[in-house]
Amino acid sequence: MRSFRRSIAPILLAGALVAPASRVSAQTTEPRKGAGLGIQLLEAPVSERDDPRARVYVIDHVQAGASFTRRLGITNDTPNPLHTELYVAPAAIDGGAFIVGARTDKGELATWGSIDPTSADLKSRETRDVTLRITVPKNASDGEYYGGAVVEGAPQGGGAVKVAPRVAIRIYLSVGTGSAPKSDFTVSTLRAARAADGTPTVTATVKNTGQRALDMSGELVLDDGPAGLKAGPFAADLGTTLGIGDTEPVRVVLDKKIPNGPWKAKLTLRSGTLEHAVSATITFPDAGGDARVFEARPVKGKTFWGLIALLLLLAVLLGLLLWWWRRRKRDDEDEEEPALAR
């Protein structure tokens, strides 16, 4: 991983040719019309079945010395036959972006992983299953490793410049004993801004406080605005990836018609099954004005309040049952006393 990170600058150019795996449909071999060259994940580990990220990316936690496979589907959604090469390349997280390196870059997953077959000639509109295999050495160090399962087409285009179509599925591999490391994040501030053209934005400062990389998504809802207005939900910009310990902005773009406020803003962010919500009372500046930063406060989840409500309901039911039992006992005693008197 270190050798790959040191060469991050030239890798940005290669990474620009790699489409994020989230743009490729998961668990289906049906090609998307006009998608060109495509690759998709066709199976996920049972242990990660509740994680939506694991249905798109290769995500797993294994011990050193373990080996596993994943079934992938590659598609040529073009009108012409296409020769493709298949391989595993190293990847890095930099500036909130997941960057897959070139085939010649060095890294652990490039050594540990392979795709069978290593090449394929695809007819127009053809989809074919291939197998990704990753074998972790017994002496591998604990930690999280990043890579991409890549399918690369033959260079295309006229003239002196030809571009090789290249797409990849992200690989997030955690190595270590015991259960998988925990994921977590915090949101410290919400920054309200309005561009010169009047477009308002809310940008959250998010820090990865766990031991796994995160892919952020979420939405913003505005409430208690001027004259009681409500607005949203507005989707957060996709594509922000947080490496372990990284802090990055996650931005939400709103409608130009949104007045300045004040508003009660609630932002819900998630990565896989992990979800946190924060709130703040925010006010947007005028168009082109200075941005305003507000402290984000955690919002207690519905599960917490649902548990409290359930406990209160149980307490009330128990009280009614106790009252009924005492009343019944007292009535029985009243019926027995005349019989004894006779």
CORVENFEN-V251370 format. One record per residue. N is the residue number from 1. RES is the residue in three letters. OMEGA is omega in whole degrees, 0 to 359 (NA if undefined). Layout:
((N:RES:OMEGA) (N:RES:OMEGA))
//
This chain:
((1:MET:183) (2:ARG:181) (3:SER:179) (4:PHE:181) (5:ARG:181) (6:ARG:181) (7:SER:187) (8:ILE:185) (9:ALA:178) (10:PRO:182) (11:ILE:178) (12:LEU:180) (13:LEU:178) (14:ALA:181) (15:GLY:180) (16:ALA:179) (17:LEU:184) (18:VAL:178) (19:ALA:177) (20:PRO:182) (21:ALA:180) (22:SER:177) (23:ARG:181) (24:VAL:183) (25:SER:184) (26:ALA:175) (27:GLN:174) (28:THR:176) (29:THR:179) (30:GLU:180) (31:PRO:174) (32:ARG:181) (33:LYS:177) (34:GLY:184) (35:ALA:182) (36:GLY:177) (37:LEU:183) (38:GLY:175) (39:ILE:183) (40:GLN:178) (41:LEU:184) (42:LEU:178) (43:GLU:180) (44:ALA:180) (45:PRO:180) (46:VAL:182) (47:SER:182) (48:GLU:187) (49:ARG:180) (50:ASP:183) (51:ASP:181) (52:PRO:178) (53:ARG:182) (54:ALA:176) (55:ARG:179) (56:VAL:182) (57:TYR:172) (58:VAL:182) (59:ILE:181) (60:ASP:175) (61:HIS:184) (62:VAL:174) (63:GLN:174) (64:ALA:182) (65:GLY:182) (66:ALA:177) (67:SER:178) (68:PHE:181) (69:THR:172) (70:ARG:177) (71:ARG:181) (72:LEU:174) (73:GLY:177) (74:ILE:187) (75:THR:172) (76:ASN:181) (77:ASP:178) (78:THR:180) (79:PRO:185) (80:ASN:172) (81:PRO:184) (82:LEU:173) (83:HIS:182) (84:THR:172) (85:GLU:182) (86:LEU:183) (87:TYR:175) (88:VAL:179) (89:ALA:176) (90:PRO:178) (91:ALA:178) (92:ALA:175) (93:ILE:184) (94:ASP:178) (95:GLY:180) (96:GLY:182) (97:ALA:175) (98:PHE:189) (99:ILE:178) (100:VAL:183) (101:GLY:179) (102:ALA:182) (103:ARG:183) (104:THR:180) (105:ASP:182) (106:LYS:178) (107:GLY:185) (108:GLU:185) (109:LEU:175) (110:ALA:179) (111:THR:185) (112:TRP:189) (113:GLY:175) (114:SER:178) (115:ILE:180) (116:ASP:3) (117:PRO:180) (118:THR:176) (119:SER:180) (120:ALA:174) (121:ASP:185) (122:LEU:172) (123:LYS:176) (124:SER:179) (125:ARG:181) (126:GLU:173) (127:THR:182) (128:ARG:176) (129:ASP:174) (130:VAL:185) (131:THR:173) (132:LEU:176) (133:ARG:176) (134:ILE:178) (135:THR:183) (136:VAL:179) (137:PRO:180) (138:LYS:181) (139:ASN:180) (140:ALA:179) (141:SER:176) (142:ASP:179) (143:GLY:179) (144:GLU:183) (145:TYR:184) (146:TYR:179) (147:GLY:177) (148:GLY:171) (149:ALA:194) (150:VAL:166) (151:VAL:185) (152:GLU:180) (153:GLY:177) (154:ALA:180) (155:PRO:182) (156:GLN:177) (157:GLY:179) (158:GLY:178) (159:GLY:184) (160:ALA:183) (161:VAL:176) (162:LYS:182) (163:VAL:177) (164:ALA:176) (165:PRO:188) (166:ARG:178) (167:VAL:185) (168:ALA:168) (169:ILE:180) (170:ARG:175) (171:ILE:173) (172:TYR:184) (173:LEU:175) (174:SER:180) (175:VAL:179) (176:GLY:179) (177:THR:178) (178:GLY:181) (179:SER:181) (180:ALA:177) (181:PRO:182) (182:LYS:175) (183:SER:177) (184:ASP:177) (185:PHE:176) (186:THR:175) (187:VAL:187) (188:SER:184) (189:THR:170) (190:LEU:182) (191:ARG:180) (192:ALA:182) (193:ALA:175) (194:ARG:182) (195:ALA:180) (196:ALA:179) (197:ASP:177) (198:GLY:181) (199:THR:179) (200:PRO:176) (201:THR:171) (202:VAL:182) (203:THR:180) (204:ALA:174) (205:THR:188) (206:VAL:178) (207:LYS:175) (208:ASN:182) (209:THR:180) (210:GLY:183) (211:GLN:174) (212:ARG:175) (213:ALA:184) (214:LEU:171) (215:ASP:191) (216:MET:170) (217:SER:180) (218:GLY:181) (219:GLU:180) (220:LEU:176) (221:VAL:177) (222:LEU:182) (223:ASP:177) (224:ASP:178) (225:GLY:178) (226:PRO:181) (227:ALA:177) (228:GLY:181) (229:LEU:172) (230:LYS:180) (231:ALA:178) (232:GLY:6) (233:PRO:176) (234:PHE:184) (235:ALA:174) (236:ALA:176) (237:ASP:179) (238:LEU:175) (239:GLY:179) (240:THR:177) (241:THR:181) (242:LEU:172) (243:GLY:181) (244:ILE:179) (245:GLY:183) (246:ASP:173) (247:THR:183) (248:GLU:176) (249:PRO:173) (250:VAL:190) (251:ARG:175) (252:VAL:179) (253:VAL:183) (254:LEU:180) (255:ASP:181) (256:LYS:183) (257:LYS:181) (258:ILE:177) (259:PRO:186) (260:ASN:179) (261:GLY:10) (262:PRO:179) (263:TRP:166) (264:LYS:184) (265:ALA:174) (266:LYS:180) (267:LEU:177) (268:THR:179) (269:LEU:181) (270:ARG:170) (271:SER:185) (272:GLY:179) (273:THR:181) (274:LEU:182) (275:GLU:174) (276:HIS:176) (277:ALA:177) (278:VAL:179) (279:SER:177) (280:ALA:172) (281:THR:188) (282:ILE:174) (283:THR:179) (284:PHE:174) (285:PRO:172) (286:ASP:181) (287:ALA:179) (288:GLY:180) (289:GLY:180) (290:ASP:178) (291:ALA:180) (292:ARG:184) (293:VAL:183) (294:PHE:179) (295:GLU:180) (296:ALA:180) (297:ARG:179) (298:PRO:176) (299:VAL:179) (300:LYS:185) (301:GLY:178) (302:LYS:181) (303:THR:181) (304:PHE:182) (305:TRP:176) (306:GLY:178) (307:LEU:179) (308:ILE:180) (309:ALA:179) (310:LEU:179) (311:LEU:178) (312:LEU:178) (313:LEU:179) (314:LEU:179) (315:ALA:179) (316:VAL:180) (317:LEU:179) (318:LEU:178) (319:GLY:178) (320:LEU:179) (321:LEU:179) (322:LEU:178) (323:TRP:180) (324:TRP:182) (325:TRP:179) (326:ARG:180) (327:ARG:179) (328:ARG:180) (329:LYS:180) (330:ARG:178) (331:ASP:179) (332:ASP:179) (333:GLU:179) (334:ASP:180) (335:GLU:182) (336:GLU:185) (337:GLU:177) (338:PRO:180) (339:ALA:179) (340:LEU:181) (341:ALA:179) (342:ARG:NA))
//
